[in-house]
Structure formats: C-alpha cells, structure tokens
Amino acid sequence: MPKRENEKKGYLLPETIDPPQIPICICIPCDPNHALAFMGQLNDLGYWWTWERDEEKRGTEAARVWRPILEDVNRQLNECGVFNMGCGCEEESDRIFQFDEYGRYQFSDDDGETWENATSSDPRYTAPALPPLTYPEGTDIRCASADNIVELYKQSINASVAAIEAERGILDVTIAFLAIIVLLLSAGTGGILITLIGGAMVALIGAGSAAITAAMDAAAYDEARCLIYCRLQPDGSMNESGWTGLQDDLGTVENDILRISLTAFVRAGGWQGLTNAGRTGTGTGTDCEECECDCQLNTTFDSGGWDLYTIIDGTIEANGNLGNALNGLITGGTTFAASIEIDLGVACNVANVKCDYFCVNQRPNQSSEVAFALYDGDHALLWAASETHSDMAGGVWRESAQAPGGVLARYMIVSQAFDTLGESPNEARLDNIKVNMS
C-alpha cells in the first residue's frame, strides 16, 4: 500500500473508512515463522499510528476496521495448523488440535480418540533455558525467582492495561500481554499462545482498565508471589508438576482479576518460560517470609501399615498397621518384598526421608534393602535411593535415612525386600516413616 512521503507519513487514508468487504483466498509459505512474519506485517494495519494523520484522527477509525479482520486471519491460521506445521493449502489433513485443561497443546490423528502433546510445535517445550543467576550465599533462590517472575507478570498487566485504555482490540491487548512471555521463550512464538489466552483477554477487556488497576494492588502481587514461590523447585526452576499444581492453586483464588490474569500468564509461559522468567534478575528484592506453603511441615507416619495414607487438616494419618499381616510360608531362596505408596496430597518439596524397619527370617549373609522413591503428579520418577543391611535375622530395628535435597514430589513409595529362609513366620515391618518438607 502506498505511503505519502511528507511530514504526515503513514498509509493513505481511504475516502470511505469502512466500505463493503470482499473475500479473498491466498496461500502462504508453510512455515510458522513465515506465518508469524505475515501476521506481523498485517498487524500494522490495526495500529492507528501506521496510518496517515489528520485532524479528525481517522487513522484510529481505519485501524478499528482492520482489527476484527486480523483476529479472523489469526484464528484461521491457528485452526488450519500453520503455526504447528500442519498446513493445508494444497492437501487436507485429518489431524486436529486442542489445548487440554492445563493449556498443553495437543494433537489427535484419530478424530479425538487419543491425544498427544505437540511438543515439537509448542515453544513452551522447545525454548532454550536461560543460565541460572549467581546469588550471594544464603539467598533464598526460590524466593528470588518468584520475585523475578512477579515483576515480569506486573509488566504484562501494565502493558495490557495501557492497550485497553488506548481502546485497542483483543488482538492488540493479547499481544501486549504476551510480549514479555514471547521474549522468554524465543522469537516468533506467539501464534498458538494468542489462541490459548484469548478468552482471558476478553474477560480483562470486559472488566476494564480501572477495575484491573484496582484489583492488582500490592496485596494481589504479594499473593501471586507466594503462589508461585510454593510451586518452584529449591533452585528456582519450575517443572511440569509444579506448573500444573500452580494452576490448581489458582483455581481457588478469590480475586477474579488475579486468578484470570495470572493463570493466563502461567499457561502462556509454560514451565520453561517461568523458569526463564525467574532467571531475569528483574525482581525488587521482596522476601517471602509471609508465604505459607502447604508443605512446610515435618510429618511422621506413626504406625507402619501398608494401607493408604491421607492428609487430614495438614496432618498425615496412617490407616491400619502392618503387624504380622505379611507372615506366610515362603519357599527357600525367595525374595520377600512389599511396598507402600504414600500420597502427599499436594506436590511438596521433600528434603529428607527416614523410616525404621526390621525383618524376621532373613537368609544368613544376605541383605535386607529399604528403598525410597519420589514421583511427580503423573507418577514420573524424580529421585530414588536405597540402603542395605545384612544380619537382620534377629529382628533388629534399623533406621534408613536419605536426603533428596528438595525434590518437588506428589507421591512417595517405600519398599522393603529380603531373602528369606523359607520358614514361617516371615515378617517385614516399617515404622516411623518420616518426611521432612521445606
């Protein structure tokens, strides 16, 4: 489109600002970066400052004409899959896409019967990690990271408020909100994220800039800092279990603006984007002393037992007792083994684990082993360690202690195994299972 070369540079204003529209169909290069460059050029039409200036400020009106068109183009690019390498200009594909309840981008090749994470086309999986920051000795790195994240979240809120006050459309507001997140992931990654948080941006626009500013006071950002702090790893990084857990936590937040906007920020950033945000050094040095995380407790499982454990009012209670329940006739040379899975109720940073154990009728000169293993909410193994003792035949109590050092885990499995004499009774007992969380 021609530009006038004078002091009022910009696209020439049409005589009729909002004329009838005509449909066109084009094909563009099947590459997400080409598509984003294409959208980047088109987006200029939705900004008033790219149009010729006049006293009536008709450039603003011309930009408004283009905004719903740009939103429709972006929607079509997402629906046909061009942002995820699933192009269809020349041939149709049966592949369909969705975001799951946590915002994972997924695809299905069987009409939605099964879904897989689209890791190769989701920038939240493929973004490079920033190097960790160096802090003085004694620094609470997890808190410093949470503070950095909150500062960038605040900048996203401020950018979106400015866009709303300038009466820009949903696409502009979304792009303003996403600008920092896109930088944290990599250049040219905004396509699928626009679709992911579009509903949240509609809600924020509907609330208005004044309501957003009023809701996002110092207390709201303090709450955001604590929510994030409680789900970070001790080194300040965010993993997938913490990312989904943070979204679960946000579901109970009473401040609507905080809940909607921070959920959008967390979903769009993904765990890698949040890890990178924590490594930017943008924080204000606010401490986390007022943060009360559910897992800041030391818990003792008082009664052995192979039954399930539950958290009741913050206290983990055991149901049942092992006693002699595992007694039985075992043939010679057989390994006698059993294990218990303990649901910690929420993802907790596990610092140390201990238990007391003994066994009866262990084969001489053989070992009895106790093993601990920690898993995330999807039962993916995070850490494991074991300890062995010999000469346990007399039923001597032993203590096994291990130090995961701070692993954000949801489940713990404690196992015991030993070679028996093949005589009855054969007994394995666990007691005083202890979990130190920080």
C-alpha positions as CSV (number, residue, x, y, z in Angstrom):
1,M,0.0,0.0,0.0
2,P,1.5,3.4,-1.0
3,K,2.7,5.8,1.7
4,R,2.8,9.6,1.3
5,E,6.3,10.9,1.6
6,N,5.7,14.0,3.8
7,E,5.6,15.0,7.4
8,K,2.4,13.0,7.8
9,K,3.8,9.7,6.9
10,G,1.6,6.6,7.0
11,Y,-0.8,4.6,4.9
12,L,-3.0,6.8,2.9
13,L,-6.5,7.1,4.4
14,P,-9.3,5.8,2.2
15,E,-12.1,8.1,1.2
16,T,-14.6,5.6,2.8
17,I,-13.2,4.4,6.1
18,D,-15.4,1.3,6.4
19,P,-16.5,0.2,2.9
20,P,-18.1,-3.2,2.0
21,Q,-15.7,-6.1,2.3
22,I,-14.8,-8.8,-0.3
23,P,-13.5,-12.3,0.4
24,I,-10.1,-13.4,-0.9
25,C,-8.2,-16.7,-0.7
26,I,-4.4,-16.9,-0.7
27,C,-1.7,-19.5,0.1
28,I,1.3,-18.6,2.3
29,P,4.6,-20.5,2.9
30,C,4.0,-23.5,5.2
31,D,6.3,-22.5,8.0
32,P,5.4,-21.0,11.4
33,N,8.0,-18.2,11.2
34,H,6.7,-17.2,7.7
35,A,3.2,-17.2,9.1
36,L,4.2,-15.0,12.1
37,A,6.1,-12.6,9.8
38,F,3.0,-12.5,7.6
39,M,0.8,-11.7,10.7
40,G,3.4,-9.2,11.9
41,Q,3.0,-7.2,8.7
42,L,-0.8,-7.4,8.7
43,N,-0.9,-6.3,12.3
44,D,0.4,-2.9,11.3
45,L,-3.0,-2.2,9.7
46,G,-4.6,-2.4,13.2
47,Y,-2.5,0.4,14.7
48,W,-3.6,4.0,14.4
49,W,0.0,5.3,14.2
50,T,0.7,3.4,10.9
51,W,-2.0,5.5,9.1
52,E,-1.8,9.0,7.8
53,R,-2.5,11.6,10.4
54,D,-5.3,14.1,10.0
55,E,-7.2,16.4,12.3
56,E,-10.2,14.1,12.5
57,K,-8.0,11.3,13.7
58,R,-9.5,8.9,11.1
59,G,-6.4,6.7,11.4
60,T,-7.9,5.3,14.6
61,E,-11.1,4.5,12.7
62,A,-9.2,2.8,9.9
63,A,-7.3,0.7,12.4
64,R,-10.5,-0.4,14.0
65,V,-11.8,-1.6,10.7
66,W,-8.9,-4.0,10.4
67,R,-8.8,-5.4,13.9
68,P,-11.6,-8.0,13.5
69,I,-10.1,-9.0,10.1
70,L,-6.7,-9.6,11.7
71,E,-8.3,-11.6,14.5
72,D,-10.1,-13.7,11.9
73,V,-6.9,-14.3,9.9
74,N,-5.1,-15.3,13.1
75,R,-7.9,-17.7,14.0
76,Q,-7.8,-19.3,10.6
77,L,-4.0,-19.7,10.8
78,N,-4.4,-21.5,14.1
79,E,-7.3,-23.7,13.0
80,C,-5.6,-24.9,9.8
81,G,-2.5,-25.6,11.8
82,V,0.0,-23.4,10.0
83,F,1.5,-22.4,13.4
84,N,2.2,-26.0,14.1
85,M,3.4,-27.2,10.7
86,G,0.0,-28.8,9.9
87,C,-0.6,-26.7,6.7
88,G,-3.5,-27.5,4.4
89,C,-3.4,-25.2,1.4
90,E,-2.9,-28.0,-1.1
91,E,-4.0,-31.1,0.8
92,E,-6.3,-31.6,3.8
93,S,-5.1,-33.3,7.0
94,D,-7.2,-35.3,9.5
95,R,-5.0,-34.0,12.3
96,I,-6.9,-31.9,14.9
97,F,-5.6,-29.8,17.8
98,Q,-6.7,-28.8,21.2
99,F,-5.5,-27.3,24.5
100,D,-6.1,-29.6,27.5
101,E,-7.3,-28.3,30.8
102,Y,-3.8,-27.1,31.8
103,G,-3.1,-25.5,28.4
104,R,-0.9,-28.2,27.0
105,Y,-1.0,-28.1,23.2
106,Q,-2.1,-31.5,21.8
107,F,-2.9,-33.2,18.5
108,S,-5.0,-36.2,17.5
109,D,-4.9,-38.2,14.3
110,D,-7.9,-40.4,15.2
111,D,-10.7,-37.8,15.4
112,G,-10.1,-37.1,19.1
113,E,-10.0,-40.7,20.4
114,T,-6.4,-40.2,21.7
115,W,-4.3,-37.1,22.2
116,E,-0.6,-36.5,22.3
117,N,1.4,-33.4,23.4
118,A,2.5,-31.4,20.3
119,T,6.0,-30.9,21.8
120,S,7.8,-30.1,18.5
121,S,5.5,-27.2,17.7
122,D,4.9,-25.8,21.2
123,P,7.5,-23.2,22.1
124,R,7.0,-23.9,25.7
125,Y,8.6,-27.3,25.3
126,T,11.4,-26.3,22.9
127,A,12.5,-22.9,24.3
128,P,16.2,-22.7,25.4
129,A,16.8,-22.4,29.1
130,L,18.5,-19.3,30.4
131,P,21.5,-19.9,32.6
132,P,20.9,-19.7,36.4
133,L,21.8,-16.4,38.2
134,T,24.5,-16.3,40.8
135,Y,23.3,-15.1,44.2
136,P,25.2,-14.4,47.4
137,E,25.5,-17.3,49.9
138,G,22.4,-17.7,52.0
139,T,20.0,-16.2,49.4
140,D,16.6,-17.9,49.1
141,I,16.9,-18.6,45.4
142,R,13.3,-19.9,45.2
143,C,12.0,-16.6,46.6
144,A,14.3,-14.5,44.4
145,S,13.0,-16.4,41.3
146,A,9.4,-15.9,42.4
147,D,10.0,-12.2,42.8
148,N,11.5,-12.0,39.3
149,I,8.5,-13.8,37.8
150,V,6.1,-11.5,39.6
151,E,7.8,-8.4,38.3
152,L,7.5,-9.6,34.7
153,Y,3.9,-10.5,35.4
154,K,3.3,-7.0,36.6
155,Q,4.8,-5.6,33.4
156,S,2.4,-7.8,31.4
157,I,-0.5,-6.5,33.4
158,N,0.6,-2.9,32.9
159,A,1.1,-3.4,29.1
160,S,-2.4,-4.8,28.7
161,V,-4.0,-2.0,30.8
162,A,-2.3,0.5,28.6
163,A,-3.6,-1.2,25.5
164,I,-7.1,-1.3,27.0
165,E,-7.0,2.4,27.9
166,A,-5.9,3.1,24.3
167,E,-9.1,1.3,23.2
168,R,-7.3,-1.3,21.2
169,G,-8.9,-4.6,20.2
170,I,-8.4,-8.0,21.7
171,L,-5.5,-8.9,19.4
172,D,-3.6,-5.8,20.4
173,V,-4.3,-6.4,24.1
174,T,-3.3,-10.1,23.8
175,I,0.0,-9.2,22.0
176,A,0.8,-6.6,24.7
177,F,0.2,-9.1,27.4
178,L,2.3,-11.8,25.6
179,A,5.2,-9.6,24.6
180,I,7.4,-10.4,27.6
181,I,6.5,-14.1,27.5
182,V,7.4,-14.4,23.9
183,L,10.9,-12.9,24.7
184,L,11.3,-15.5,27.4
185,L,10.6,-18.4,25.1
186,S,12.1,-17.3,21.7
187,A,11.4,-15.0,18.8
188,G,8.3,-15.8,16.8
189,T,6.3,-18.0,19.2
190,G,3.2,-16.0,19.8
191,G,0.8,-17.8,17.4
192,I,-0.7,-20.6,19.5
193,L,-0.4,-18.6,22.7
194,I,-2.8,-16.0,21.3
195,T,-5.4,-18.6,20.9
196,L,-4.6,-20.1,24.3
197,I,-5.3,-17.0,26.4
198,G,-7.8,-15.2,24.1
199,G,-10.7,-15.9,26.5
200,A,-8.8,-14.5,29.4
201,M,-8.1,-11.3,27.5
202,V,-11.7,-10.9,26.6
203,A,-12.5,-11.1,30.3
204,L,-9.9,-8.5,31.2
205,I,-11.1,-6.1,28.5
206,G,-14.7,-6.6,29.8
207,A,-13.6,-5.7,33.3
208,G,-11.9,-2.5,32.1
209,S,-8.6,-0.9,33.0
210,A,-9.9,0.8,36.1
211,A,-11.1,-2.5,37.6
212,I,-7.8,-4.2,36.7
213,T,-5.7,-1.5,38.3
214,A,-7.9,-1.5,41.5
215,A,-7.7,-5.3,41.8
216,M,-4.0,-5.6,41.2
217,D,-2.8,-3.8,44.3
218,A,0.3,-4.7,46.4
219,A,-1.6,-7.4,48.2
220,A,-2.5,-9.1,44.9
221,Y,1.1,-9.2,43.8
222,D,2.2,-10.5,47.2
223,E,-0.4,-13.3,46.8
224,A,0.9,-14.0,43.3
225,R,4.5,-14.2,44.6
226,C,3.6,-16.7,47.3
227,L,1.5,-18.9,44.9
228,I,4.5,-19.1,42.6
229,Y,7.0,-19.5,45.4
230,C,5.3,-22.5,46.8
231,R,5.4,-24.3,43.4
232,L,9.0,-23.6,42.4
233,Q,11.9,-26.1,42.9
234,P,14.5,-25.1,45.5
235,D,16.8,-23.9,42.7
236,G,14.1,-21.5,41.5
237,S,13.2,-23.6,38.4
238,M,9.6,-24.7,37.5
239,N,8.9,-28.2,36.4
240,E,5.7,-29.6,34.8
241,S,4.3,-30.9,38.1
242,G,4.7,-27.5,39.7
243,W,3.2,-25.8,36.7
244,T,0.0,-27.8,36.8
245,G,-0.1,-27.6,40.6
246,L,0.1,-23.8,40.4
247,Q,-2.9,-23.7,38.1
248,D,-4.8,-25.9,40.5
249,D,-3.9,-23.5,43.3
250,L,-5.1,-20.5,41.2
251,G,-8.5,-22.1,40.8
252,T,-9.2,-21.2,44.5
253,V,-8.1,-17.6,44.3
254,E,-10.9,-15.2,45.2
255,N,-9.5,-12.1,43.4
256,D,-11.0,-12.7,39.9
257,I,-8.6,-10.4,38.1
258,L,-5.6,-12.0,39.7
259,R,-6.9,-15.5,39.1
260,I,-7.7,-14.9,35.4
261,S,-4.6,-12.9,34.5
262,L,-2.0,-15.0,36.4
263,T,-3.5,-18.2,35.1
264,A,-3.1,-16.8,31.6
265,F,0.5,-15.7,32.3
266,V,1.4,-19.1,33.8
267,R,-0.3,-21.1,31.0
268,A,1.3,-19.0,28.2
269,G,4.8,-19.1,29.8
270,G,4.8,-22.9,30.5
271,W,7.3,-24.3,33.0
272,Q,10.3,-23.4,30.8
273,G,9.1,-19.8,30.3
274,L,8.5,-19.4,34.1
275,T,12.0,-20.9,34.7
276,N,13.5,-18.3,32.4
277,A,11.4,-15.5,34.0
278,G,12.9,-16.5,37.3
279,R,16.4,-16.0,35.9
280,T,16.0,-12.5,34.6
281,G,17.0,-10.6,37.8
282,T,14.1,-8.2,37.4
283,G,12.8,-8.6,41.0
284,T,12.6,-5.9,43.6
285,G,14.1,-7.9,46.5
286,T,10.8,-8.6,48.2
287,D,11.1,-11.5,50.7
288,C,8.8,-14.5,51.0
289,E,8.6,-14.7,54.8
290,E,4.8,-14.3,54.8
291,C,4.3,-17.2,52.3
292,E,2.7,-20.2,54.0
293,C,3.1,-23.2,51.7
294,D,1.0,-26.3,52.5
295,C,4.1,-28.5,52.5
296,Q,6.1,-26.6,55.1
297,L,5.8,-29.3,57.8
298,N,7.6,-32.4,59.2
299,T,5.4,-35.4,59.2
300,T,5.7,-38.8,60.9
301,F,3.7,-41.8,59.8
302,D,3.2,-43.3,63.2
303,S,2.1,-46.8,62.5
304,G,3.8,-48.7,59.7
305,G,0.9,-50.0,57.8
306,W,0.6,-50.9,54.1
307,D,-2.7,-49.1,53.7
308,L,-3.3,-45.7,52.1
309,Y,-2.4,-42.5,53.8
310,T,-4.3,-39.3,53.6
311,I,-3.8,-35.7,54.6
312,I,-6.4,-34.5,57.1
313,D,-6.2,-30.9,58.2
314,G,-2.5,-30.8,57.4
315,T,-1.7,-34.0,59.4
316,I,-0.9,-37.2,57.6
317,E,-2.5,-40.1,59.4
318,A,-2.0,-43.9,58.8
319,N,-4.9,-46.3,58.4
320,G,-4.1,-49.8,59.6
321,N,-1.0,-51.5,60.9
322,L,1.4,-53.9,59.3
323,G,1.8,-56.2,62.3
324,N,2.2,-59.7,61.1
325,A,0.0,-59.3,58.0
326,L,2.8,-60.3,55.7
327,N,3.6,-63.5,57.6
328,G,3.4,-66.6,55.4
329,L,5.2,-69.7,54.2
330,I,7.8,-68.7,51.7
331,T,9.9,-71.3,49.8
332,G,13.7,-71.2,50.4
333,G,15.7,-68.6,48.5
334,T,12.6,-66.5,47.7
335,T,12.8,-62.7,47.9
336,F,10.2,-61.4,50.3
337,A,9.2,-57.9,49.2
338,A,6.4,-55.4,49.6
339,S,6.0,-51.6,49.1
340,I,3.6,-48.8,50.0
341,E,2.7,-45.7,48.0
342,I,2.1,-42.6,50.1
343,D,0.1,-39.7,48.5
344,L,1.4,-36.5,50.0
345,G,-1.8,-34.8,48.9
346,V,-0.1,-31.9,47.1
347,A,3.3,-31.5,45.4
348,C,5.8,-30.9,48.2
349,N,9.5,-30.1,48.3
350,V,10.9,-33.2,50.1
351,A,14.2,-32.5,51.8
352,N,14.7,-35.7,53.9
353,V,13.1,-39.1,54.3
354,K,13.5,-41.7,57.1
355,C,12.0,-44.9,58.3
356,D,12.6,-47.7,60.9
357,Y,12.4,-51.3,59.7
358,F,13.2,-54.9,60.6
359,C,12.6,-58.3,59.2
360,V,12.4,-61.9,60.5
361,N,13.9,-65.0,59.0
362,Q,16.4,-63.3,56.7
363,R,18.8,-65.7,55.0
364,P,22.2,-65.5,56.6
365,N,24.8,-63.4,54.9
366,Q,22.2,-61.9,52.6
367,S,20.9,-58.3,52.6
368,S,17.7,-56.6,53.6
369,E,17.0,-53.5,51.5
370,V,14.9,-50.4,52.0
371,A,14.3,-48.1,49.1
372,F,12.7,-44.7,48.8
373,A,11.4,-43.2,45.5
374,L,9.7,-39.9,44.8
375,Y,7.3,-39.3,41.9
376,D,5.5,-36.3,40.4
377,G,1.8,-36.0,40.0
378,D,1.9,-38.1,36.8
379,H,3.9,-40.8,38.6
380,A,7.1,-40.0,36.7
381,L,10.2,-40.9,38.7
382,L,12.0,-37.9,40.1
383,W,14.5,-39.4,42.6
384,A,15.3,-42.8,44.2
385,A,17.8,-44.1,46.8
386,S,18.2,-47.3,48.8
387,E,20.1,-48.8,51.7
388,T,21.0,-52.4,52.6
389,H,21.8,-54.2,55.8
390,S,22.9,-57.7,56.5
391,D,22.4,-60.0,59.5
392,M,18.8,-58.8,60.2
393,A,17.6,-62.3,61.2
394,G,17.2,-61.4,64.8
395,G,14.6,-58.8,64.1
396,V,16.9,-55.9,64.9
397,W,15.4,-52.5,64.2
398,R,17.4,-50.3,61.7
399,E,16.9,-46.8,60.5
400,S,17.2,-45.8,56.9
401,A,17.6,-42.1,56.1
402,Q,18.1,-40.5,52.7
403,A,18.3,-36.8,51.6
404,P,16.6,-36.0,48.3
405,G,17.7,-32.4,49.0
406,G,14.4,-30.7,47.9
407,V,12.5,-32.6,45.2
408,L,9.0,-31.4,44.4
409,A,7.1,-34.6,44.6
410,R,3.5,-35.7,45.0
411,Y,4.0,-39.4,45.7
412,M,6.5,-41.4,47.7
413,I,7.0,-45.2,47.6
414,V,8.8,-47.0,50.4
415,S,9.8,-50.6,49.6
416,Q,11.5,-53.4,51.6
417,A,12.9,-56.7,50.3
418,F,15.0,-59.5,51.7
419,D,15.9,-63.1,51.0
420,T,14.1,-65.5,53.4
421,L,15.0,-68.9,54.9
422,G,11.7,-70.3,53.6
423,E,10.4,-70.8,57.1
424,S,7.3,-69.3,58.8
425,P,6.9,-66.7,60.1
426,N,8.4,-64.2,57.6
427,E,7.9,-60.7,58.7
428,A,8.8,-57.2,57.3
429,R,7.8,-54.2,59.3
430,L,8.1,-50.4,58.7
431,D,7.5,-47.8,61.3
432,N,8.0,-44.1,61.9
433,I,8.1,-43.2,58.2
434,K,9.2,-39.5,58.3
435,V,9.1,-37.0,55.6
436,N,10.8,-33.6,56.0
437,M,9.3,-31.0,53.7
438,S,10.5,-27.5,53.1
